[in-house]
Protein backbone atom coordinates (compact mmCIF):
# COMPACT_ATOMS: atom_id res chain seq x y z
CA UNK A 1 0.00 0.00 0.00
CA UNK A 2 1.23 3.48 -0.79
CA UNK A 3 1.36 5.98 2.11
CA UNK A 4 -0.56 8.62 0.17
CA UNK A 5 -3.44 6.15 -0.42
CA UNK A 6 -3.74 5.44 3.31
CA UNK A 7 -3.50 9.15 4.17
CA UNK A 8 -6.31 9.88 1.71
CA UNK A 9 -8.55 7.30 3.40
CA UNK A 10 -7.75 8.71 6.85
CA UNK A 11 -8.64 12.25 5.72
CA UNK A 12 -12.16 11.40 4.55
CA UNK A 13 -14.97 13.25 6.32
CA UNK A 14 -16.54 11.69 8.22
CA UNK A 15 -13.62 9.35 8.68
CA UNK A 16 -14.63 5.73 8.20
CA UNK A 17 -13.52 2.80 10.29
CA UNK A 18 -10.55 1.29 8.46
CA UNK A 19 -9.79 -2.41 8.78
CA UNK A 20 -6.25 -3.20 7.64
CA UNK A 21 -5.92 -6.78 6.36
CA UNK A 22 -2.32 -7.99 6.60
CA UNK A 23 -0.43 -10.68 4.70
CA UNK A 24 -0.42 -12.96 7.78
CA UNK A 25 -4.24 -12.83 8.11
CA UNK A 26 -4.31 -10.42 11.06
CA UNK A 27 -6.77 -7.51 10.88
CA UNK A 28 -6.21 -4.19 12.67
CA UNK A 29 -8.83 -1.46 13.03
CA UNK A 30 -8.10 2.25 12.91
CA UNK A 31 -11.03 3.97 14.59
CA UNK A 32 -9.55 7.45 15.11
CA UNK A 33 -7.54 9.05 12.30
CA UNK A 34 -5.94 11.47 14.77
CA UNK A 35 -4.21 8.55 16.48
CA UNK A 36 -2.64 7.18 13.27
CA UNK A 37 0.69 8.31 11.88
CA UNK A 38 1.59 7.35 8.33
CA UNK A 39 5.26 7.49 7.37
CA UNK A 40 6.97 6.61 4.10
CA UNK A 41 6.98 2.90 4.98
CA UNK A 42 4.82 2.35 8.09
CA UNK A 43 1.55 3.20 9.79
CA UNK A 44 1.57 3.57 13.59
CA UNK A 45 -1.52 3.69 15.80
CA UNK A 46 -2.81 2.79 19.25
CA UNK A 47 -4.47 -0.58 19.67
CA UNK A 48 -7.44 -0.85 22.10
CA UNK A 49 -6.31 -1.61 25.63
CA UNK A 50 -5.82 -5.21 26.63
CA UNK A 51 -5.69 -5.96 30.35
CA UNK A 52 -5.13 -2.27 31.16
CA UNK A 53 -1.96 -2.08 29.04
CA UNK A 54 -1.64 0.48 26.28
CA UNK A 55 -0.34 -1.01 23.05
CA UNK A 56 0.86 0.53 19.82
CA UNK A 57 1.02 -1.15 16.42
CA UNK A 58 3.70 -0.31 13.88
CA UNK A 59 2.87 -1.96 10.56
CA UNK A 60 5.01 -2.00 7.45
CA UNK A 61 2.85 -0.79 4.55
CA UNK A 62 4.13 -3.67 2.41
CA UNK A 63 2.16 -6.09 4.63
CA UNK A 64 -1.24 -4.44 4.04
CA UNK A 65 -2.95 -6.41 1.29
CA UNK A 66 -6.28 -4.61 1.41
CA UNK A 67 -8.21 -2.03 3.42
CA UNK A 68 -11.85 -2.49 4.33
CA UNK A 69 -13.64 0.88 4.57
CA UNK A 70 -16.69 0.91 6.86
CA UNK A 71 -18.58 4.19 6.72
CA UNK A 72 -20.28 5.40 9.91
CA UNK A 73 -24.08 5.13 9.97
CA UNK A 74 -25.85 8.19 8.55
KEKE-3310 file (N, C-alpha, C; in steps of 0.2 Angstrom, whole numbers, plus 5000, padded with zeros to 4 digits):
npx = (5004:5002:5009:5002:4989:4984:4984:4975:4963:4962:4959:4946:4930:4915:4927:4930:4928:4943:4949:4963:4969:4981:4996:4998:4986:4981:4970:4969:4961:4958:4951:4951:4957:4966:4974:4983:4998:5006:5020:5033:5035:5028:5013:5007:4999:4987:4982:4967:4965:4972:4969:4972:4984:4992:4994:5004:5003:5014:5015:5022:5019:5020:5015:5001:4987:4974:4962:4948:4934:4923:4910:4903:4887:4873)
npy = (4994:5011:5026:5038:5034:5028:5039:5047:5040:5041:5054:5057:5063:5061:5052:5035:5019:5010:4994:4986:4973:4961:4953:4941:4937:4944:4956:4974:4987:5004:5017:5030:5043:5053:5047:5040:5038:5040:5035:5035:5022:5015:5013:5019:5016:5017:5003:4996:4995:4981:4971:4982:4988:4999:4998:4999:4998:4995:4995:4988:4995:4987:4975:4977:4970:4973:4986:4988:4998:5005:5014:5026:5025:5034)
npz = (5000:4996:5005:5003:4998:5010:5018:5012:5014:5027:5029:5025:5027:5035:5044:5040:5048:5047:5042:5042:5032:5034:5027:5034:5039:5050:5056:5059:5066:5063:5071:5075:5066:5070:5079:5071:5063:5048:5039:5027:5025:5035:5046:5061:5076:5090:5099:5104:5122:5131:5145:5153:5148:5138:5120:5105:5088:5075:5058:5044:5028:5017:5021:5021:5013:5009:5012:5022:5021:5032:5032:5044:5052:5044)
capx = (5000:5006:5007:4997:4983:4981:4983:4968:4957:4961:4957:4939:4925:4917:4932:4927:4932:4947:4951:4969:4970:4988:4998:4998:4979:4978:4966:4969:4956:4960:4945:4952:4962:4970:4979:4987:5003:5008:5026:5035:5035:5024:5008:5008:4992:4986:4978:4963:4968:4971:4972:4974:4990:4992:4998:5004:5005:5019:5014:5025:5014:5021:5011:4994:4985:4969:4959:4941:4932:4917:4907:4899:4880:4871)
capy = (5000:5017:5030:5043:5031:5027:5046:5049:5036:5044:5061:5057:5066:5058:5047:5029:5014:5006:4988:4984:4966:4960:4947:4935:4936:4948:4962:4979:4993:5011:5020:5037:5045:5057:5043:5036:5042:5037:5037:5033:5015:5012:5016:5018:5018:5014:4997:4996:4992:4974:4970:4989:4990:5002:4995:5003:4994:4998:4990:4990:4996:4982:4970:4978:4968:4977:4990:4988:5004:5005:5021:5027:5026:5041)
capz = (5000:4996:5011:5001:4998:5017:5021:5009:5017:5034:5029:5023:5032:5041:5043:5041:5051:5042:5044:5038:5032:5033:5023:5039:5041:5055:5054:5063:5065:5065:5073:5076:5061:5074:5082:5066:5059:5042:5037:5021:5025:5040:5049:5068:5079:5096:5098:5110:5128:5133:5152:5156:5145:5131:5115:5099:5082:5069:5053:5037:5023:5012:5023:5020:5006:5007:5017:5022:5023:5034:5034:5050:5050:5043)
cpx = (5004:5004:5002:4990:4980:4980:4976:4962:4956:4959:4950:4935:4918:4922:4929:4931:4936:4950:4957:4970:4978:4990:4997:4991:4976:4975:4967:4964:4959:4953:4945:4958:4968:4976:4983:4992:5006:5015:5027:5034:5031:5018:5008:5001:4992:4981:4973:4966:4967:4974:4975:4981:4989:4997:4998:5006:5009:5019:5018:5020:5014:5016:5003:4992:4979:4966:4951:4938:4925:4914:4903:4891:4877:4866)
cpy = (5006:5022:5035:5040:5030:5034:5048:5046:5039:5051:5062:5060:5064:5053:5040:5025:5010:5000:4986:4976:4965:4953:4940:4934:4940:4954:4967:4984:4999:5015:5027:5039:5050:5053:5039:5040:5037:5040:5035:5026:5011:5016:5014:5020:5015:5008:4997:4992:4985:4973:4976:4991:4993:4999:4999:4998:4998:4993:4993:4990:4990:4976:4971:4976:4971:4980:4990:4994:5004:5012:5021:5028:5033:5043)
cpz = (5000:5002:5009:5000:5005:5020:5018:5012:5024:5034:5026:5028:5030:5040:5045:5046:5046:5045:5039:5038:5030:5030:5028:5041:5046:5053:5060:5061:5067:5065:5073:5071:5065:5078:5078:5063:5054:5040:5030:5020:5030:5042:5056:5071:5085:5095:5105:5116:5129:5140:5154:5153:5139:5126:5109:5094:5077:5064:5047:5032:5018:5014:5023:5013:5004:5013:5016:5024:5025:5036:5040:5047:5049:5048)
residu = (UNK:UNK:UNK:UNK:UNK:UNK:UNK:UNK:UNK:UNK:UNK:UNK:UNK:UNK:UNK:UNK:UNK:UNK:UNK:UNK:UNK:UNK:UNK:UNK:UNK:UNK:UNK:UNK:UNK:UNK:UNK:UNK:UNK:UNK:UNK:UNK:UNK:UNK:UNK:UNK:UNK:UNK:UNK:UNK:UNK:UNK:UNK:UNK:UNK:UNK:UNK:UNK:UNK:UNK:UNK:UNK:UNK:UNK:UNK:UNK:UNK:UNK:UNK:UNK:UNK:UNK:UNK:UNK:UNK:UNK:UNK:UNK:UNK:UNK)
# end
